[in-house]
Amino acid sequence: MNNRQITSLWSSIIVEELIRQGAGFFCISPGSRSTPLTIAIARNPKARWKMFVDERSAGFFALGYGRATGKPAVLICTSGTAVANYFPAIVEASMDFQPMIVLSADRPFELLECGANQTIRQENIFGSYTRWNMQLPAPSTAIPLKALLSTVAYAVAKSLGESAGPVHLNQPFREPFEPATPEFKDPWVAPLQPWLENGNPCSRSIVPEKVPDAGTITMLRQLLAEGKQPMIIAGSMTSSADALAVSELANDLNIPLYADFSSGLRMVASVQPWQLLLQSPELRKSFKADLVLHFGGNVIAKHPSSALKEWQPEHYIVVKPQPARFSPDHNVTCRVEASIALTAGMLKGCRTTPPTLDSNTSERFFRAVSEEIQTELLPDKPVTDISAARLVSQLITEQQVLFVSNSMPVRDMDNYASSSHANGIPTAINRGVSGIDGIISTIAGFANGHLKPATLMIGDIAFLHDLNALSLLGTLPVPLQIIVLNNNGGAIFSFLPVSECQDVFETHFATPQNYSIRSAAETFGLDYACPQTNREFSEVYRAACVSPRSIVLEVKSSRADNVIQHRALRGRIMGLVAKYLDH
């Protein structure tokens, strides 16, 4: 076979095995060096693909797709800075255990380190942020094709392994790149005949759930039974089954459950917003947990960390399936590396001690807090960051999914969301490293993976950061409702001590950006609305939820008013906490 035939066959084998392994969605960015891979995808009827002019956006789309499906999307790009643009999404996927595969085209050996155009060192470019990386050889009949197949199969397995995450395959190609029909009777191809005919993957990888050993379960059951005031924290989790198991355990043991928004439990009807209680120093002194059982990873707010430092519980136990270290404050006393769902299930029924908290009193408190938050939703009041978060949590349906940007939007949703959905809502955030980059791209992939309409709550700076991703919305199979909380700058900095530095605050931290969100929406052919009151916001959002078209809803406010509103509401809630403690 000639070089064109070899390259075409090589590329088609890679693509076919990826599809057979379950990684059949490809995020392709146009390029010359990646031509063989792109054509192999385009000509494979089983492949699903989407084109991206911006590799950075493609990376975050793949991240969102992986969050939604639990399967890796495959990123295809040419050589040079194209592959480097994936780095932010790779870091987020790595830190939050999301599957992803990068298949980058590269220059061959003879063009490296010699001044050749569009050439950088791509091998291991992502360093420790990949679960595995492999420098593939340039297509050649000197390489057994079974070795190529098994390498692709292993790449998918590593992406989906016990610590799911990104994998990088770097593929050099020599010119010419134009396709040619391979000669399947060639002796080089003969060992692949069974694979070519049976349609099965070359191998399968099975990753069983980590079952906690009997001794560990016995110890945990005894500690929970003896604890005077235990508490469960549900941190970041990627599995709804895990989240449900943790909720069921808390109900079974009748002990408090702090459900972080990243757990997926925050909006479930049976879950109470302990976020608001733990903000009170007086409550943290009155309620002192002697055992904390933490399932999953990080939480959004600082209050649990502050509470743990004050309580210094004898036992702070973390249960998560990944081997990665998790002890941000270096106070974990026991780490259990095991399935969250299996561990939670095996701990049921271990506690018969009546709860220290009076459930009737706590129920009355949470009801009073909910009523206080509801005063922010009076129909004729101006819509604010707080009321928008609360209204979305109430009005979104279980036929939709919800994505929340970092900074203030996720904090408002964590604090003020309504727990009113029987089965919860599929939710997600990019909380691995908590960046504001690529948010629109990520929800586009998240919605595409779920095949459900999606709502995004995002600040004006994060919206601007990923503005070109609005071009994706017109090609998605489902509509998006993008709610932009526009207070002309980085609102979160107004809550930090640096806001007192008036000489530098506005120019170097708040950084106002005077651009038109309406014009941005119209540029990309999206619907637009700017409701002024809570009533108008509710009407517009309800209509958007059943519309087949994507829309940008702009909520305008001032940063100064935003701070006042947040502090006033927090003050009223702390007053309710004081009354609660008096009882």
ABEGO torsion letter per residue (X at the ends): XBAAAAAAAAAAAAAAAAAAAGBABBBBBBBAAAAAAAAAAAABAABBBBBBABAAAAAAAAAAAAAAAGBBBBBBBBBEAAAAAAAAAAAAAAAAGBBBBBBBBBBBAAABGAGBBGBBBABGAAEAABABBBBBBBBBAABBAAAAAAAAAAAAAAAABABBEBBBBBBBBBOBABBBBBBAABAAAAAAAAAAAAGBBABBBBBBBBBBBAAAAAAAAAAAAABABBBBBBBBBABAAAAAAAAAAAAAAGBBBBBBAAAGAAABAABBBAAAAAABAAAAAABBBABBBBBEBBBABAAAAAAAAAAGBABBBBBBABABBBBAAGABABBBBBBAAAAAAAABGABABBBABBAAAAAAAAAAAAAAAAAAABAABBBBAAAAAAAAAAABBAABBBBBBBEAAAAAAAAABBBABAAEBBBBBBAAAGBABGAAAAAAAAAAAAGBBBBBBBBAAAAAAAAAAAAAAAABABBBBBBBBBAGEBAAAAABAAAABAAAAAAAAAGBBBBBAAAAAAAAGBBBBBBABAAAAAAAAAAAAABABBBBBBBBBBAAAAAAAAAAAAAAAAAAAAAAAAX
